[in-house]
Amino acid sequence: MRPVLPSVLSSQLSEFIAIRTGLYFPQERWADLERGVAAAAPDFNFQDLESCVHWLLSAPLTRHMTEILASHLSIGETYFFREQQNLDILGEQILMPLLQSRRQNERRLRIWSAGCSTGEEAYTLAILLDRLIPDLAAWNITILATDFNPKVLRKAAQGVYGEWSFRNAPVWLRQRYFTERDDGRYEIQPRIRKMVTFSYLNFVDDVYPSLSNNTSAMDVILCRNVLMYFTPQRARQVADNFYRALVAGGWLIVSPTETSNSLFSSFAPVTFPGAVLYRKRLATESGSRVGEPPQQQSFHDMGVAPPLPPVVRPEPVTEVAVTRMAPAESRPVSPPDEGERLSRMARSSANQGRLDEALDWCEKAIAADKLNPLYHYLGATILQEQGRHDIAIQWLMRALYLDPDFVLAHFGLGNLHQSLGRYQQARRYFGNVLTLLHLHLQDDILPEADGLTAGRLAEIVTSLLESLPELAETSV
Ligand SMILES: C[S@@+](CC[C@H](N)C(=O)[O-])C[C@H]1O[C@@H](n2cnc3c(N)ncnc32)[C@H](O)[C@@H]1O
């Protein structure tokens, strides 16, 4: 197809798309850009491409509009066990030693498939872990999978695939992990499907890392075949956000064609036979910071992520039910900002992945100020990261008892019920969020939301409601 738009308009359109989605359409790809926007035009009720582009450039782009553009402009190509060498290194050199080091104390692991498309990568990770961990039920495993195209997220959550998704897969994959359906397609086993949480996240517009969307304290982030489509500036911002989303010693894995010392200069590049992976330095290691040239390290002299320093285990979490609180006069009086200080300690520990310690600080903050719903909410986000979903729900209920209009607590409950397969309850809490958000202005920054505005949360929740799978409810 030859470009039909005046070049000044193509140039404006390309810049606009880069700002809102990160996707890079230099002049040699303007024809692709036009083709994608022309395909999206009928969804915006336009028959004519040029009028549609003028309208796009003049109107504020809502989330819904971004989603339509995303589904026509982004490339969702993916399949099971893609880039096998990368995965072998992940399994043998990173996950096995990491699991070994955590087996005694903290049986938890957090992985993020960032730009997950239809879910093959995230399910590959779940299957990899299923094969590596014999006592899987004794571990808290988080596999977060995010994308900004709601169509691919819906397909991912269903977990049903055709032959093409298995084009590079080992033979045992379908036999062991899928059930063939009458229509000839293959459905992933429910227990593997439940290991993955799919969520909407736009790398350009959304806030991460954040406790509120479960994107902090990751051990491994896979962002493969995504940043190659981004402008260098956007790719750099995303890489820096990933750096902050990882625990010290955590790993970023990109596709072999995306490795770049300048783009990932905050990380230590670690050379494995046939691949370069990026590792966030431990606090004790000297090395380059953002913007400084990296020191090349090799697998042989660096090895794998050593275990994080041991943390002091707090007493088991005790119920601080508000109904059982001592009368005010008998409670020890703490200075007014003591709870705030303690909760900052909790956040700081949580952001570094020291979750037991974080929860300990959080309990101290609650002891200093029992009636502050924010501390109960913060505790719930930490419990969620630990995979203790049912207790996290109790803490969120307590936050709501103290402040029934606490939007983020309703949102957290929606997310937790969704990840537990309780879609009816998830719908109810997401519905509450939308109702409460009517009381806010679009640009209001919500408490405890790391800069998230009311308008943005409304868009996110609307999308989540649309992407909830129409699957049978699991037991409650
Ligand atoms: C080629 S797929 C990669 C899938 C998988 N990671 C793999 O390597 O097989 C790229 C994915 O990145 C997503 N993506 C592109 N831009 C994005 C953005 N700004 N925010 C979130 N996801 C984005 C696309 O929707 C698409 O699903």
The ligand as an SDF file (V2000), in Angstrom:
LIG
                    3D

 27 29  0  0  0  0  0  0  0  0999 V2000
    5.1090   -9.4480   19.8240 C   0  0  0  0  0  0  0  0  0  0  0  0
    4.1390   -9.4650   21.2690 S   0  0  0  0  0  0  0  0  0  0  0  0
    5.2490  -10.2740   22.3840 C   0  0  0  0  0  0  0  0  0  0  0  0
    4.6170  -11.4150   23.1250 C   0  0  0  0  0  0  0  0  0  0  0  0
    5.5900  -12.2070   24.0100 C   0  0  0  0  0  0  0  0  0  0  0  0
    6.2600  -11.3560   24.9360 N   0  0  0  0  0  0  0  0  0  0  0  0
    6.5770  -12.9710   23.1930 C   0  0  0  0  0  0  0  0  0  0  0  0
    7.7490  -12.6090   23.1170 O   0  0  0  0  0  0  0  0  0  0  0  0
    6.1750  -13.9670   22.5700 O   0  0  0  0  0  0  0  0  0  0  0  0
    4.2010   -7.7560   21.8020 C   0  0  0  0  0  0  0  0  0  0  0  0
    3.1070   -7.3850   22.7780 C   0  0  0  0  0  0  0  0  0  0  0  0
    3.4380   -6.1260   23.3740 O   0  0  0  0  0  0  0  0  0  0  0  0
    2.2280   -5.4230   23.6000 C   0  0  0  0  0  0  0  0  0  0  0  0
    2.5010   -3.9750   23.7220 N   0  0  0  0  0  0  0  0  0  0  0  0
    2.9370   -3.1370   22.7660 C   0  0  0  0  0  0  0  0  0  0  0  0
    2.9750   -1.8730   23.2430 N   0  0  0  0  0  0  0  0  0  0  0  0
    2.5500   -1.9280   24.5190 C   0  0  0  0  0  0  0  0  0  0  0  0
    2.3470   -0.9510   25.5300 C   0  0  0  0  0  0  0  0  0  0  0  0
    2.5770    0.3690   25.3050 N   0  0  0  0  0  0  0  0  0  0  0  0
    1.9060   -1.3530   26.7420 N   0  0  0  0  0  0  0  0  0  0  0  0
    1.6510   -2.6620   26.9710 C   0  0  0  0  0  0  0  0  0  0  0  0
    1.7980   -3.6340   26.0580 N   0  0  0  0  0  0  0  0  0  0  0  0
    2.2420   -3.2720   24.8430 C   0  0  0  0  0  0  0  0  0  0  0  0
    1.4030   -5.7450   22.3730 C   0  0  0  0  0  0  0  0  0  0  0  0
    0.0070   -5.5430   22.5790 O   0  0  0  0  0  0  0  0  0  0  0  0
    1.7610   -7.1980   22.1060 C   0  0  0  0  0  0  0  0  0  0  0  0
    0.8150   -8.0680   22.6640 O   0  0  0  0  0  0  0  0  0  0  0  0
  1  2  1  0
  2  3  1  0
  2 10  1  0
  3  4  1  0
  4  5  1  0
  5  6  1  0
  5  7  1  0
  7  8  2  0
  7  9  1  0
 10 11  1  0
 11 12  1  0
 11 26  1  0
 12 13  1  0
 13 14  1  0
 13 24  1  0
 14 15  1  0
 14 23  1  0
 15 16  2  0
 16 17  1  0
 17 18  1  0
 17 23  2  0
 18 19  1  0
 18 20  2  0
 20 21  1  0
 21 22  2  0
 22 23  1  0
 24 25  1  0
 24 26  1  0
 26 27  1  0
M  CHG  2   2   1   9  -1
M  END
$$$$
